Amino acid sequence: MPAFERTRRRLLIAALVAAFGPMGPNHALAAEESNAPGEDPIAREIVRKADEIRFPRSGFQVDIRIESKNGENQQDSRTYRVLSKGSEDSVVLTMEPASERGQALLMKGRDLWVFLPSVSQPVRLSLAQRLTGQVANGDLARANFSGDYVPRILRTEDYDGEKSQVLELKAADRGVTYAKVIYWVREKDGRPQKAEFYSLSGRLLKTCRYEDYKRMAGTSRPTRLVMEDALKKGEISVLSYSEMAEKDLPDKLFTKEYLKKLQ
């Protein structure tokens, strides 16, 4: 690697430390190693930090209540329990309604299966498939923006009275939930504020607002997400997060064999 290129990378990492505070040697190394051709390491670190604000990097459990309504004001309420380990493995258990209790989603990397009490074998699903209301399977089962998308900084602008970085996230491959995301992240502390989700054709599908920050699992995190359909006025889902706790979850939990036994 040419000396000037090494110097440029070190300066970029120094800028990250100045913007976000001490990140530790692992983060700095990751920022340097992620600098593939055409990639912006500063944008990558912004997205990584926002991911860690939304969810712990280690194993954790959280309950999510989803209340959805359509344009005719018909309402639906569901509760899920998400157990996650790292950024690749997760299980989503249906808690309510009682009639659907026992259903589970298993996420391994970008592979997703649903387990149903009435079906002997798990069924393969798409991350982009709708789970309920405006919520896709991938919205609950996988929330790894830094691993699923290639980010770049578009601009800086005011959002809700705060200076924000606006980033474009392009899908790393077709196996992720959305083809593109426009992401607003508050500049002073890295908090996610808003996201727009787009289809492969470039159509805006829905927007999401990250609200009601509270202390959970050791830091301040958004506890309320408002997802709104971009095409159908009045179609909204509100996700409320509670009881988040870091947990040392066993590897066997994130296997098809283990979930079959639970059925």
Summary of the structure (lengths in Angstrom):
residues: 263
radius of gyration: 19.0
end to end distance: 53.5
largest distance: 63.3
contacts: 801
relative contact order: 0.16
helix: 25%
strand: 44%
